[in-house]
Amino acid sequence: MTAEEKIHQLREELNKHNYNYYVLDNATITDFEFDVKLKELEKLEKENPIFFDANSPTQRVGGTITKNFNTVVHKNRMYSLDNSYSKEDLLDWEKRIEKGLGRSNLEFTCELKYDGASINLTYENGQFVKAVTRGDGFQGDEVTNNIRTIKSIPLSIHQDFVQNFQMRGEIILPIDGFHKMNIERVANGEEEYRNPRNTASGSLKLQDSAEVAKRPLDCLLYQVVTEERKYKTHFQILETARNVGFKVPETIKLAKSIEEVYQFVNYWDTERHNLPYETDGIVIKVNNLQQQEELGYTAKAPRWAIAYKFKAEQVSTVLNEITYQVGRTGAITPVANLEPVQLAGTTVKRASLHNADQIEKLDIRENDTVFVEKGGEIIPKIIGVDFTKRPEDSKPTKYATNCPECNTELVRTTGDAKHYCPNLFGCAPQITGRIQHFISRKAMDIDGLGGETVDLLRKENLISNYADLYDLKVEQIIPLERMAEKSAQNMISGIEKSKEIPFEKVLFALGIRFVGETVAKKLAKHFKSIDNLMAATLEELINVDEIGDRIAQSIVDFSNDLGNMQLIERLKTYGLQLEVSAESLENQTNKLAGQVFVVSGVFHQMSRNQLKKAIEDNGGKVSSSISKKTNFIVAGDNMGPSKLTKAQDLGISIISEQDFIDKIN
């Protein structure tokens, strides 16, 4: 047997043993025997570097150092899920689906909602090539080297499956493994990790993959994303994925009705406490993949899936003090400082009280015993007061009248739930908050600059707004606390590189009230430049699709403020992208302006994503559902029958893929 043949034989053998042990939980050889074979393979690979393979079992031990995790745009967006909390919510969801599809008697899949860190694994020709965190759903961090160390993730697929696909799942830390890690940390005099979810998530961003390999991470998989039409149902493709080597939990179940779904919910609401990992709910999906495609997505979530969240755990504790925080927009948030208490695996010391109305409604006072739960088992909130334990000398809470940071008198406009500090350019948390928002990953994504450093730079009077960042010099930064020359150079390089960030992200970074990522994209696309946007009238802004009165007025207020005008002028001189680039505009036209398209079916010359992009590049709007506003349906093979019927009833033009291509050419 040649060295090459022996290497391939050992790799296949070790991969099989990994699968048996980590996926099937059925070891067929001892750990010692496995290690002997692994060492033999390591020796052969070292002697024959020409046969190196990044997906070899020897690469799972780690050792690669990643200093910076590259941001990668997801080929297919990773949507979040809408939540439900009752059987009535699920029945309402079922009715919406039946209406959308024009049929009943649907089939659903029920899966446990795993509490970990979402991951997107890319396979090409059956080989694992890339792993990217969920991030904001549009883009995430590439963590390929760290993910390779997780032994339940197959690095190559040799059996019959789809060739090119993305596998989505949740990186989790089993409860036993988490406890063992904490026992070791305590023995070493280190602080315990707080909960499995955060520890799993943090593990993915460790720079040394050898450290990741030491952690008992696992990966539970729940979705295959592919353009190949080989399978008809979600259940079928997941069952096949399990058979070819992926760790798809056996708990997935088919349900013929919401009644059966709710039986699954009731069972796991109790039984989940016996699972080896944490779960916070159930995910219900329409099983038929064609129907999923037909239902499509809202701006935030798939219409064909919903999460059912288990009732949150609840505890009582004493509210010691109410303090007030100032956000970057000047919004004041009252905070309950609590006697520390364990809740859903974490120690809770603080909880948001939201606003003055909420405090008054619940009659919350200092020294009260309050009931606390985690909303969606994530964010602590106070849901009530135990009045039987209220002290006799208790006095009603008087809401703050002045800013806790700059003492400016607070304002509250009619119809607004929150109080605000109007001292926009003189209130420290607002200044720091706006700069921190500006440099954040979803905005200018400035490497080498974090929140603490921003605060330090402001306190040292080196910056007082985000435009000041572009005046910073290395020699100004080096003398600062915890700053070395390399750190200072990295910061300046990161600031310089941010000048390449596209206009839509710069617009979001400016921190205009009510202008989030999605709104910033719409505005950038419509107005093309910051000058056009700031010159727009209230009426012109309201006429933009999905821009309401509140957003429009906020933009007008921002544009009319002298301080903001000066900041924008400065940003122009530094060379930031304050208009849509010529490159982006190159292939854009207004041929489809004012026209709404629905894309449905299977296409051959272009993918669905390419079709949608072509519509938007030519000024059209893509909608996922048919209505009276729809102008055209681009129909491919296997277009959903309910969409076809609805289109015919409304008299909407149905065009083919070739018709569309001819239309834009």
C-alpha positions as CSV (number, residue, x, y, z in Angstrom):
1,M,0.0,0.0,0.0
2,T,1.4,3.4,-1.0
3,A,1.7,6.3,1.5
4,E,-1.1,8.1,-0.3
5,E,-3.4,5.1,-0.1
6,K,-2.6,4.6,3.6
7,I,-3.3,8.2,4.4
8,H,-6.7,8.1,2.7
9,Q,-7.5,4.8,4.4
10,L,-6.7,6.2,7.9
11,R,-8.6,9.4,7.2
12,E,-11.8,7.5,6.2
13,E,-11.4,5.1,9.2
14,L,-10.9,8.0,11.7
15,N,-13.8,10.0,10.3
16,K,-16.0,6.9,10.7
17,H,-14.9,6.5,14.3
18,N,-15.5,10.2,15.0
19,Y,-19.1,9.9,13.6
20,N,-19.8,6.7,15.6
21,Y,-18.6,8.4,18.9
22,Y,-19.7,12.0,18.6
23,V,-22.9,11.7,16.5
24,L,-24.2,8.2,17.2
25,D,-22.8,8.0,20.7
26,N,-21.6,4.5,19.9
27,A,-17.9,4.1,20.2
28,T,-16.4,1.1,18.2
29,I,-12.8,1.4,19.4
30,T,-11.1,2.6,22.6
31,D,-9.7,6.1,23.0
32,F,-6.2,4.6,23.1
33,E,-6.7,2.8,19.7
34,F,-8.1,6.0,18.2
35,D,-5.0,8.0,19.4
36,V,-2.6,5.4,18.0
37,K,-4.2,5.6,14.5
38,L,-4.3,9.5,14.7
39,K,-0.6,9.6,15.5
40,E,0.2,7.3,12.6
41,L,-1.8,9.6,10.3
42,E,0.0,12.7,11.7
43,K,3.4,11.0,11.0
44,L,2.5,10.0,7.5
45,E,1.1,13.5,6.7
46,K,4.2,15.1,8.1
47,E,6.4,12.9,5.9
48,N,4.2,13.5,2.8
49,P,3.2,17.2,2.9
50,I,2.0,16.9,-0.7
51,F,-1.1,15.1,0.6
52,F,-2.1,17.8,3.0
53,D,-5.9,18.2,3.5
54,A,-7.4,21.0,5.6
55,N,-10.3,18.5,6.4
56,S,-8.1,15.7,7.7
57,P,-9.0,14.4,11.2
58,T,-5.5,15.6,12.3
59,Q,-6.6,19.2,11.8
60,R,-9.3,18.9,14.4
61,V,-6.8,19.3,17.2
62,G,-6.4,23.0,16.3
63,G,-3.3,25.1,16.6
64,T,-4.2,27.8,14.0
65,I,-4.1,31.3,15.4
66,T,-6.7,33.8,14.0
67,K,-5.9,37.4,15.0
68,N,-8.8,39.0,13.1
69,F,-12.0,37.3,12.2
70,N,-13.1,38.4,8.7
71,T,-16.6,39.7,8.1
72,V,-18.4,37.6,5.5
73,V,-21.7,38.4,3.8
74,H,-24.1,35.4,3.9
75,K,-25.1,34.1,0.5
76,N,-28.6,33.5,1.9
77,R,-29.7,35.7,4.8
78,M,-30.1,34.1,8.2
79,Y,-33.5,35.4,9.3
80,S,-34.7,35.5,12.9
81,L,-38.0,33.9,13.9
82,D,-41.3,35.4,15.0
83,N,-42.2,34.2,18.6
84,S,-45.4,32.8,20.0
85,Y,-46.3,32.2,23.6
86,S,-49.7,30.4,23.5
87,K,-51.8,27.9,21.6
88,E,-53.9,30.8,20.3
89,D,-50.8,32.4,18.8
90,L,-50.0,29.1,16.9
91,L,-53.6,28.8,15.6
92,D,-53.4,32.4,14.3
93,W,-50.2,31.5,12.6
94,E,-51.8,28.4,11.0
95,K,-54.7,30.5,9.7
96,R,-52.2,33.0,8.1
97,I,-50.4,30.2,6.4
98,E,-53.6,28.5,5.1
99,K,-54.7,31.9,3.7
100,G,-51.3,32.4,2.1
101,L,-51.3,29.0,0.5
102,G,-55.0,28.8,-0.2
103,R,-55.2,25.3,1.4
104,S,-55.6,23.5,4.7
105,N,-54.4,20.1,6.1
106,L,-50.8,21.2,6.2
107,E,-48.0,19.2,7.6
108,F,-45.5,20.7,10.1
109,T,-42.2,19.7,11.6
110,C,-41.5,20.3,15.3
111,E,-37.9,20.8,16.6
112,L,-36.4,21.9,19.8
113,K,-35.0,25.4,19.8
114,Y,-31.4,25.0,21.0
115,D,-29.9,27.7,23.1
116,G,-26.4,28.3,21.7
117,A,-24.6,30.2,19.0
118,S,-26.1,30.0,15.4
119,I,-23.6,29.0,12.7
120,N,-23.7,28.7,8.9
121,L,-21.5,25.9,7.5
122,T,-20.7,25.9,3.7
123,Y,-20.0,22.7,1.8
124,E,-18.8,22.6,-1.8
125,N,-18.5,19.3,-3.7
126,G,-19.1,17.5,-0.4
127,Q,-16.2,19.3,1.3
128,F,-16.5,21.6,4.3
129,V,-15.0,25.0,3.3
130,K,-16.3,27.7,5.5
131,A,-18.1,28.5,8.8
132,V,-19.6,31.9,9.5
133,T,-21.5,33.1,12.7
134,R,-25.0,34.5,12.3
135,G,-23.9,38.0,13.1
136,D,-26.7,40.4,12.1
137,G,-28.3,37.9,9.7
138,F,-26.8,39.6,6.7
139,Q,-23.2,39.0,7.6
140,G,-21.1,37.4,10.3
141,D,-17.6,36.5,11.3
142,E,-15.7,33.6,9.7
143,V,-14.7,31.1,12.3
144,T,-13.7,28.2,10.1
145,N,-10.5,27.1,11.9
146,N,-12.3,27.0,15.3
147,I,-15.3,25.1,13.9
148,R,-13.0,22.4,12.4
149,T,-12.1,21.3,15.9
150,I,-15.8,20.3,16.7
151,K,-15.7,16.6,16.1
152,S,-19.5,16.1,15.5
153,I,-19.2,18.3,12.4
154,P,-18.3,16.2,9.3
155,L,-15.5,17.7,7.2
156,S,-16.4,15.8,4.1
157,I,-19.5,14.0,2.7
158,H,-18.8,10.9,0.5
159,Q,-22.4,9.6,0.4
160,D,-25.2,10.6,-1.9
161,F,-26.5,14.0,-0.8
162,V,-26.7,17.5,-2.4
163,Q,-23.3,18.7,-3.7
164,N,-23.2,22.4,-2.8
165,F,-25.2,23.5,0.3
166,Q,-25.2,25.4,3.5
167,M,-25.9,23.6,6.8
168,R,-27.3,25.7,9.6
169,G,-27.2,24.8,13.2
170,E,-26.5,25.8,16.8
171,I,-23.1,25.5,18.5
172,I,-23.9,24.3,22.0
173,L,-22.0,23.4,25.2
174,P,-23.6,20.4,26.8
175,I,-24.5,21.0,30.5
176,D,-22.1,18.3,31.8
177,G,-19.2,19.7,29.8
178,F,-20.0,23.2,31.1
179,H,-20.0,22.1,34.7
180,K,-16.6,20.2,34.2
181,M,-15.1,23.4,32.7
182,N,-16.2,25.4,35.7
183,I,-14.8,22.8,38.2
184,E,-11.4,23.1,36.5
185,R,-11.6,27.0,36.5
186,V,-12.4,27.0,40.2
187,A,-9.5,24.6,40.9
188,N,-7.3,27.0,39.0
189,G,-8.5,30.0,41.0
190,E,-10.4,31.4,38.0
191,E,-13.9,32.9,37.9
192,E,-16.7,30.5,36.8
193,Y,-18.3,30.9,33.4
194,R,-21.9,32.2,33.8
195,N,-23.9,30.0,31.4
196,P,-23.4,27.4,28.6
197,R,-24.8,29.6,25.8
198,N,-22.5,32.6,26.3
199,T,-19.5,30.3,26.9
200,A,-20.3,28.5,23.6
201,S,-20.6,31.8,21.7
202,G,-17.4,33.2,23.2
203,S,-15.5,30.0,22.3
204,L,-16.1,30.6,18.6
205,K,-14.0,33.9,18.8
206,L,-11.0,32.5,20.6
207,Q,-7.8,33.3,18.7
208,D,-6.1,29.9,19.3
209,S,-8.1,27.0,17.8
210,A,-6.2,24.6,20.0
211,E,-8.0,26.2,23.0
212,V,-11.3,25.7,21.2
213,A,-10.5,22.0,20.6
214,K,-10.2,21.5,24.4
215,R,-13.8,22.6,25.0
216,P,-16.6,20.0,24.7
217,L,-18.5,21.9,22.0
218,D,-21.2,20.2,20.0
219,C,-23.2,21.2,16.9
220,L,-26.9,20.4,16.5
221,L,-28.2,21.0,12.9
222,Y,-31.6,22.1,11.8
223,Q,-31.6,23.4,8.2
224,V,-30.2,22.6,4.8
225,V,-30.0,25.6,2.3
226,T,-29.5,24.5,-1.3
227,E,-30.7,25.4,-4.8
228,E,-30.8,21.7,-5.7
229,R,-34.4,20.4,-5.9
230,K,-33.6,16.8,-4.8
231,Y,-35.9,16.7,-1.7
232,K,-39.5,17.7,-1.3
233,T,-39.7,18.2,2.5
234,H,-37.8,19.7,5.3
235,F,-38.1,16.4,7.3
236,Q,-36.8,14.3,4.4
237,I,-33.7,16.4,3.8
238,L,-32.8,16.5,7.5
239,E,-33.3,12.7,7.8
240,T,-30.9,12.3,4.9
241,A,-28.5,14.7,6.4
242,R,-28.4,12.7,9.6
243,N,-27.8,9.5,7.6
244,V,-24.8,11.0,5.7
245,G,-23.1,12.2,8.9
246,F,-24.7,15.3,10.3
247,K,-25.8,15.5,13.9
248,V,-29.5,16.2,13.4
249,P,-31.3,15.6,16.7
250,E,-33.7,12.6,16.8
251,T,-36.3,14.8,18.6
252,I,-37.6,16.2,15.4
253,K,-41.2,15.1,14.8
254,L,-43.9,15.4,12.0
255,A,-47.3,16.9,13.0
256,K,-50.5,16.9,11.0
257,S,-52.2,19.7,12.9
258,I,-51.6,22.4,15.5
259,E,-53.2,20.1,18.0
260,E,-50.3,17.6,17.4
261,V,-47.8,20.5,17.6
262,Y,-49.2,21.5,20.9
263,Q,-48.8,17.9,22.2
264,F,-45.1,18.2,21.3
265,V,-44.9,21.6,23.1
266,N,-46.6,20.2,26.3
267,Y,-44.3,17.1,26.4
268,W,-41.1,19.1,26.0
269,D,-42.1,21.9,28.4
270,T,-41.5,19.3,31.1
271,E,-39.1,16.9,29.5
272,R,-36.6,19.6,28.4
273,H,-35.2,19.7,31.9
274,N,-33.8,16.2,31.4
275,L,-32.0,17.1,28.2
276,P,-28.2,17.2,28.1
277,Y,-28.2,20.7,26.7
278,E,-30.2,23.9,27.1
279,T,-33.4,24.7,25.1
280,D,-35.8,27.6,25.4
281,G,-38.6,26.6,23.1
282,I,-39.9,24.8,20.0
283,V,-39.5,25.7,16.3
284,I,-42.5,24.8,14.1
285,K,-42.0,24.8,10.3
286,V,-44.2,24.1,7.3
287,N,-42.7,20.7,6.1
288,N,-43.2,21.1,2.3
289,L,-40.2,23.0,0.8
290,Q,-42.3,24.2,-2.2
291,Q,-44.8,25.7,0.2
292,Q,-42.0,27.3,2.3
293,E,-40.8,29.0,-0.9
294,E,-44.3,30.1,-1.8
295,L,-44.9,31.6,1.6
296,G,-41.6,33.5,1.6
297,Y,-40.4,36.0,4.2
298,T,-41.4,39.2,5.9
299,A,-38.7,41.9,6.4
300,K,-37.5,40.0,9.5
301,A,-38.6,36.4,9.5
302,P,-39.9,33.5,7.4
303,R,-43.6,33.2,7.2
304,W,-43.3,29.4,7.1
305,A,-41.7,29.1,10.6
306,I,-42.4,30.3,14.1
307,A,-40.9,29.8,17.5
308,Y,-42.9,28.8,20.6
309,K,-41.2,30.1,23.7
310,F,-41.6,28.2,27.0
311,K,-42.9,30.2,29.9
312,A,-40.1,32.2,31.4
313,E,-38.6,31.2,34.8
314,Q,-39.6,33.6,37.6
315,V,-38.0,34.6,40.9
316,S,-38.4,37.2,43.6
317,T,-35.8,39.5,45.0
318,V,-35.4,42.9,46.6
319,L,-35.1,46.1,44.6
320,N,-32.4,48.1,46.3
321,E,-32.3,51.2,44.2
322,I,-33.6,52.8,41.0
323,T,-31.0,54.6,38.9
324,Y,-31.2,56.2,35.5
325,Q,-29.2,55.6,32.3
326,V,-28.7,57.9,29.4
327,G,-28.6,56.4,25.9
328,R,-26.9,57.8,22.8
329,T,-30.2,59.5,21.7
330,G,-30.6,61.1,25.1
331,A,-33.4,58.6,26.0
332,I,-33.6,58.0,29.8
333,T,-34.0,54.4,30.9
334,P,-34.8,53.7,34.6
335,V,-32.9,50.7,36.0
336,A,-33.7,48.5,38.9
337,N,-30.6,47.5,40.9
338,L,-31.5,44.2,42.5
339,E,-30.3,42.0,45.3
340,P,-28.4,39.4,43.2
341,V,-30.5,36.4,42.3
342,Q,-30.1,33.2,40.1
343,L,-32.4,33.2,37.2
344,A,-32.4,30.8,34.2
345,G,-28.7,29.9,34.7
346,T,-27.4,33.5,35.2
347,T,-26.9,35.9,38.2
348,V,-29.3,38.8,37.7
349,K,-28.4,42.1,39.4
350,R,-30.2,44.6,37.2
351,A,-33.4,44.9,35.2
352,S,-34.9,47.5,33.0
353,L,-37.9,49.4,34.3
354,H,-38.6,50.8,30.7
355,N,-40.1,54.2,31.5
356,A,-42.1,56.4,34.0
357,D,-45.4,54.9,32.9
358,Q,-44.3,51.4,33.7
359,I,-43.1,52.3,37.1
360,E,-46.4,54.1,37.9
361,K,-48.5,51.2,36.4
362,L,-46.8,48.6,38.6
363,D,-46.3,51.0,41.5
364,I,-42.7,49.9,41.8
365,R,-40.7,51.4,44.7
366,E,-37.2,51.1,46.2
367,N,-37.0,48.3,48.9
368,D,-39.9,46.5,47.3
369,T,-39.8,42.7,46.9
370,V,-40.3,42.3,43.1
371,F,-41.0,39.4,40.7
372,V,-38.4,39.1,38.0
373,E,-38.4,37.0,34.8
374,K,-36.4,36.9,31.6
375,G,-38.4,38.1,28.6
376,G,-37.9,35.3,26.1
377,E,-35.4,33.9,28.7
378,I,-32.9,36.6,27.7
379,I,-33.5,40.0,29.1
380,P,-34.5,40.4,32.8
381,K,-37.7,42.4,33.5
382,I,-39.8,43.2,36.5
383,I,-43.4,41.9,36.1
384,G,-44.9,42.8,39.5
385,V,-44.5,43.6,43.2
386,D,-45.1,41.5,46.2
387,F,-47.2,44.1,48.1
388,T,-47.4,41.8,51.2
389,K,-43.7,42.4,51.8
390,R,-43.7,46.2,51.2
391,P,-42.1,48.2,54.1
392,E,-44.4,50.4,56.1
393,D,-42.4,53.5,55.5
394,S,-42.5,53.0,51.7
395,K,-42.9,56.1,49.5
396,P,-44.0,56.2,45.8
397,T,-41.2,56.6,43.3
398,K,-40.7,60.1,42.0
399,Y,-39.3,59.9,38.5
400,A,-36.1,61.8,37.7
401,T,-36.6,65.4,36.6
402,N,-33.0,66.1,35.6
403,C,-30.3,64.2,33.6
404,P,-28.3,62.0,36.0
405,E,-25.1,62.9,34.0
406,C,-25.3,66.6,33.1
407,N,-28.2,67.8,35.3
408,T,-30.1,69.2,32.3
409,E,-33.8,69.3,32.8
410,L,-35.5,66.3,31.1
411,V,-38.2,66.7,28.4
412,R,-41.0,64.4,27.3
413,T,-43.0,65.1,24.2
414,T,-46.6,64.2,23.8
415,G,-47.1,60.6,22.8
416,D,-43.5,59.6,23.7
417,A,-43.1,56.9,26.4
418,K,-39.6,58.1,27.4
419,H,-38.0,61.2,28.9
420,Y,-35.0,62.7,27.1
421,C,-32.0,64.8,27.9
422,P,-31.9,67.6,25.3
423,N,-28.2,68.4,25.9
424,L,-27.2,66.6,22.7
425,F,-23.6,67.8,22.4
426,G,-22.8,68.4,26.1
427,C,-24.0,65.2,27.8
428,A,-21.1,62.7,28.1
429,P,-23.0,59.4,27.7
430,Q,-24.7,60.7,24.6
431,I,-21.4,61.8,23.1
432,T,-19.8,58.5,23.9
433,G,-22.9,56.5,22.8
434,R,-23.0,58.2,19.4
435,I,-19.4,57.5,18.7
436,Q,-19.7,53.9,19.9
437,H,-22.7,53.4,17.6
438,F,-20.7,55.0,14.8
439,I,-17.7,52.6,15.1
440,S,-19.9,49.4,15.7
441,R,-19.7,46.4,13.3
442,K,-23.0,47.1,11.7
443,A,-22.0,50.7,11.0
444,M,-18.4,51.8,10.3
445,D,-16.9,48.5,11.6
446,I,-13.7,50.1,12.9
447,D,-11.1,47.5,14.0
448,G,-8.9,48.2,16.9
449,L,-11.4,50.6,18.6
450,G,-13.8,49.6,21.3
451,G,-16.3,51.2,23.7
452,E,-13.8,51.6,26.5
453,T,-11.2,53.2,24.3
454,V,-13.8,55.6,23.0
455,D,-14.6,56.6,26.5
456,L,-10.9,57.1,27.3
457,L,-10.3,59.2,24.2
458,R,-13.3,61.4,25.2
459,K,-12.1,61.8,28.8
460,E,-8.6,62.8,27.5
461,N,-10.3,65.5,25.3
462,L,-9.0,63.9,22.1
463,I,-12.5,63.4,20.6
464,S,-15.9,65.0,21.3
465,N,-17.8,63.6,18.2
466,Y,-17.3,60.9,15.6
467,A,-15.7,63.3,13.1
468,D,-12.9,63.9,15.5
469,L,-11.8,60.2,15.0
470,Y,-10.4,61.1,11.6
471,D,-8.1,63.7,13.1
472,L,-6.4,61.3,15.5
473,K,-2.6,60.7,15.2
474,V,-0.6,57.7,16.4
475,E,1.5,59.9,18.7
476,Q,-1.6,61.2,20.5
477,I,-2.8,57.6,21.3
478,I,0.5,55.9,22.4
479,P,0.7,57.8,25.8
480,L,-2.8,56.6,26.8
481,E,-3.3,54.0,29.4
482,R,-3.0,50.4,28.1
483,M,-1.9,51.6,24.7
484,A,1.2,50.4,22.8
485,E,2.5,51.5,19.5
486,K,1.1,48.5,17.7
487,S,-2.4,49.1,19.2
488,A,-2.3,52.7,18.2
489,Q,-1.3,51.9,14.7
490,N,-4.1,49.3,14.4
491,M,-6.6,51.9,15.6
492,I,-5.5,54.5,13.0
493,S,-5.5,51.9,10.3
494,G,-9.0,50.8,11.2
495,I,-10.2,54.4,11.1
496,E,-8.6,54.9,7.7
497,K,-10.1,51.7,6.3
498,S,-13.6,52.8,7.4
499,K,-13.5,55.5,4.6
500,E,-14.3,52.6,2.3
501,I,-17.5,51.7,4.0
502,P,-20.5,52.1,1.6
503,F,-23.0,55.0,2.0
504,E,-25.9,53.0,3.4
505,K,-23.7,52.0,6.4
506,V,-22.3,55.5,6.9
507,L,-25.9,56.7,6.9
508,F,-26.8,54.2,9.6
509,A,-23.7,55.1,11.5
510,L,-24.7,58.8,11.8
511,G,-27.2,57.7,14.4
512,I,-30.2,59.6,13.1
513,R,-33.1,58.8,15.5
514,F,-35.4,56.0,14.1
515,V,-33.1,55.3,11.2
516,G,-32.0,51.7,11.6
517,E,-30.2,49.5,9.1
518,T,-33.2,48.7,6.9
519,V,-34.4,52.3,6.7
520,A,-30.8,53.5,6.0
521,K,-30.7,51.1,3.0
522,K,-34.0,52.4,1.6
523,L,-33.0,56.0,2.0
524,A,-29.5,55.5,0.5
525,K,-31.1,53.8,-2.5
526,H,-33.7,56.4,-3.0
527,F,-31.7,59.7,-2.4
528,K,-28.3,58.4,-3.6
529,S,-26.3,61.0,-1.5
530,I,-26.3,62.7,1.9
531,D,-26.8,66.1,0.2
532,N,-30.0,64.9,-1.5
533,L,-31.3,63.4,1.7
534,M,-30.6,66.5,3.9
535,A,-32.2,68.7,1.3
536,A,-35.4,66.6,1.1
537,T,-38.7,68.0,2.4
538,L,-40.9,66.3,4.9
539,E,-43.3,65.4,2.1
540,E,-40.6,64.0,-0.2
541,L,-39.4,61.8,2.7
542,I,-42.9,60.5,3.5
543,N,-43.4,59.6,-0.1
544,V,-40.4,57.1,0.1
545,D,-41.7,53.5,0.5
546,E,-42.2,52.6,4.1
547,I,-40.9,55.9,5.5
548,G,-43.6,57.3,7.9
549,D,-44.1,60.7,9.6
550,R,-42.0,59.9,12.6
551,I,-38.9,58.9,10.7
552,A,-39.3,61.7,8.2
553,Q,-39.6,64.4,10.9
554,S,-36.5,63.0,12.7
555,I,-34.5,63.2,9.4
556,V,-35.7,66.8,8.9
557,D,-34.7,67.7,12.5
558,F,-31.3,66.1,12.0
559,S,-30.7,67.9,8.7
560,N,-31.7,71.4,10.1
561,D,-29.4,71.2,13.1
562,L,-26.3,73.4,12.6
563,G,-24.0,71.0,14.6
564,N,-25.0,68.0,12.4
565,M,-24.5,70.1,9.2
566,Q,-20.9,70.9,10.4
567,L,-20.2,67.2,11.2
568,I,-21.3,66.1,7.8
569,E,-19.2,68.7,6.1
570,R,-16.2,67.5,8.1
571,L,-16.9,63.9,7.1
572,K,-16.9,64.9,3.5
573,T,-13.4,66.4,3.8
574,Y,-12.1,63.2,5.3
575,G,-13.3,61.2,2.3
576,L,-16.1,59.1,3.7
577,Q,-18.6,57.5,1.3
578,L,-21.5,60.0,1.5
579,E,-23.1,59.0,-1.8
580,V,-23.8,55.8,-3.6
581,S,-20.6,54.7,-5.4
582,A,-20.4,55.0,-9.2
583,E,-19.6,51.2,-9.2
584,S,-22.9,50.5,-7.5
585,L,-24.8,52.8,-9.8
586,E,-23.2,51.3,-12.9
587,N,-25.7,48.5,-13.5
588,Q,-28.7,50.3,-12.0
589,T,-31.6,51.8,-14.1
590,N,-35.1,53.1,-13.5
591,K,-36.6,50.7,-16.1
592,L,-38.8,49.1,-13.4
593,A,-39.4,52.1,-11.3
594,G,-42.8,52.0,-9.4
595,Q,-43.4,48.3,-10.4
596,V,-43.9,45.6,-7.8
597,F,-42.7,42.0,-8.6
598,V,-43.3,38.6,-6.9
599,V,-40.8,35.9,-7.8
600,S,-42.2,32.3,-7.6
601,G,-41.0,28.9,-8.8
602,V,-37.8,27.3,-10.0
603,F,-35.6,29.1,-12.5
604,H,-32.8,28.0,-14.9
605,Q,-30.9,31.1,-16.2
606,M,-30.8,33.0,-12.9
607,S,-31.1,32.0,-9.3
608,R,-34.0,33.5,-7.3
609,N,-31.6,35.8,-5.5
610,Q,-30.1,37.0,-8.8
611,L,-33.6,37.7,-10.1
612,K,-34.6,39.7,-7.0
613,K,-31.3,41.7,-7.3
614,A,-32.0,42.4,-11.0
615,I,-35.5,43.8,-10.1
616,E,-34.1,46.1,-7.4
617,D,-31.1,47.2,-9.6
618,N,-33.6,48.3,-12.2
619,G,-35.7,50.3,-9.8
620,G,-38.4,47.7,-9.0
621,K,-39.6,46.4,-5.7
622,V,-39.7,42.7,-4.7
623,S,-42.6,41.5,-2.6
624,S,-43.0,38.1,-1.1
625,S,-46.8,38.1,-1.3
626,I,-49.3,38.9,-4.0
627,S,-51.7,41.9,-3.5
628,K,-53.5,44.4,-5.5
629,K,-50.3,46.4,-5.6
630,T,-48.4,43.6,-7.5
631,N,-47.7,44.4,-11.1
632,F,-45.9,41.3,-12.3
633,I,-45.3,37.7,-11.2
634,V,-42.0,36.2,-12.5
635,A,-43.1,32.5,-12.7
636,G,-40.7,29.6,-12.9
637,D,-41.3,25.9,-12.9
638,N,-43.5,24.5,-10.1
639,M,-45.1,27.9,-9.2
640,G,-47.4,27.5,-6.2
641,P,-51.0,26.8,-7.3
642,S,-52.5,29.2,-4.8
643,K,-50.3,32.0,-6.1
644,L,-51.3,31.3,-9.6
645,T,-55.0,31.3,-8.7
646,K,-54.7,34.5,-6.7
647,A,-52.8,36.2,-9.5
648,Q,-55.4,35.2,-12.1
649,D,-58.2,36.4,-9.8
650,L,-56.5,39.8,-9.4
651,G,-55.7,40.1,-13.1
652,I,-51.9,40.3,-12.5
653,S,-49.5,39.8,-15.4
654,I,-47.6,36.5,-15.2
655,I,-44.3,36.6,-17.1
656,S,-41.6,33.9,-17.6
657,E,-37.9,34.2,-16.6
658,Q,-37.0,34.9,-20.3
659,D,-39.8,37.6,-20.5
660,F,-38.2,39.3,-17.5
661,I,-34.7,39.1,-19.0
662,D,-36.0,40.7,-22.2
663,K,-37.8,43.3,-20.2
664,I,-34.7,44.6,-18.5
665,N,-32.5,44.3,-21.6
